[in-house]
Amino acid sequence: MTSPVRIVLIGAGRAGRVHAHSLVHHVPGGTLAGLVDSMPETLRETGTLYGVDAQYETLEAALNKLDFDAVVITTPTFTHRALAVMAAEAGKHVFCEKPMALSLEECDAMIAAADRSGVFLQIGFMRRFAPEFAAAFDRIQAGEIGQPMLVKSLTHGPGLPPPWARDLKTSNGMLAEVNSHDWDCTRWLMGSNPQRVYVETANFKGPARGVDTPNFYDNVLVNIRFENGGLGSISGICPCDYGYDARVEIVGERGIMQIGEMQGQPLVVCTNRDQGLVTPIYRTWPDRFAWGYIREMEHFVHCIQTDTPPQATAADGRWAVAGVLAGTKSFLEERPVYLREVLEAAAV
């Protein structure tokens, strides 16, 4: 019988609790062995919620005192490199939430550490594991709509991001924090790397909400040309205020495929009030992608148990970061940017 994979969760806040819920309630092959968080109150609350007594304020403390196999990193982006490298060098497999890192150099350091230690590094692109996205990918690969010509992806988040996530220096902004999944999905579904991007941004709601962060934007539109000649677009809005909205459309040579809808439940209500048809919308990303989060954690555990490389790879995470960096360069310099510009700069 295969032994359960003992996992330490680094980051016990909202995102961390999504993965904790999966491990405790839905992934029998994995065990939530410990928690790491620098905020004692958050640590205690999550530990109590999921019955985890092994609680530490640093990864170093967990490595010194606890026996475990892997880590799940859900802390802010600017902490990812140091945590992933430390865990990998200690021989622990790493699951790292998106965005993978702030720069390609940081991505490369994480990849090198995992390679040196012979451990897996999986990136949290849960859309690849959501049933409707996985089915769409399989049907595209089977040729059902022919060669994809155009992929359009949108992610609109409901609320204002926290201060660190608004700052390009600590997060790379909304293109990374909100739209990393779109960068990955467009590349994955098109089956080709991005070649050139052009980005426009706007700031509609920031001033009224007291946001004075330099280069802050709450709306973004990305145009993409892929290496195979295909076209793509990404739409990002945060805050959109109406709910959590994630949809994709793929137009192929022989047809069209649409993934996702605004309706959050198969429920429609009509009353005698003058409201017409009313249907719920997803309010949060954990609700919208509940099964994607469960299945990506199942996949991580399965990869460790069977010594099988993960499907959402570090290379995929690096490409998403490259897209973000090219997109940021595009809107700051007000011009189209070729991906080779950021890729070559990282290779110097």
LINNORPE-V231868 format. One line per field, one symbol per residue. ss: DSSP state (~ for helix, > for strand, _ for the rest). psi: psi as a letter, one per 20 degrees, with the letter a starting at -180 (. if undefined). Layout:
BEGIN
ss->???
psi->???
END
This chain:
BEGIN
ss->____>>>>>>___~~~~~~~~~~~~____>>>>>>>___~~~~~~~~~~~____>>__~~~~~~~____>>>>___~~~~~~~~~~~~~___>>>>_______~~~~~~~~~~~~~~___>>>__~~~__~~~~~~~~~~~______>>>>>>>>>>_____~~~~_~~~~__~~~~__~~~~~~~~~~~___>>>>>>>>>____~~~_________>>>>>>>>____>>>>>>>>______>>>>>>>>__>>>>>___>_____>________>__>___~~~~_~~~~~~~~~~~~~~~~~_______~~~~~~~~~~~~~~~~~~~~___>>~~~~~~~~~_
psi->ppqqpopppoojbgghhghggghhiinhiqpnhrqpqiohggggghgghjlohnpqiqhggghhiqorhrqoojrqhiiggggggggghjkpqpppqqqgahrhggghhgggggghikrqopqlmihhipghggggghhghijhjapphppppqooqhrpqrghiiphhiijahhghgjhhggggggghhkqqqhqqppqrqngigghjkojppkqqipqppppprhjirqrqppppoqhiiapooqqppprhjaqppprrhphqmppppajqmibppqqqphqhhghkghghghhhggggggghjlpqqhnrhhghghggggggggghghhilrqpqhhghghhhi.
END
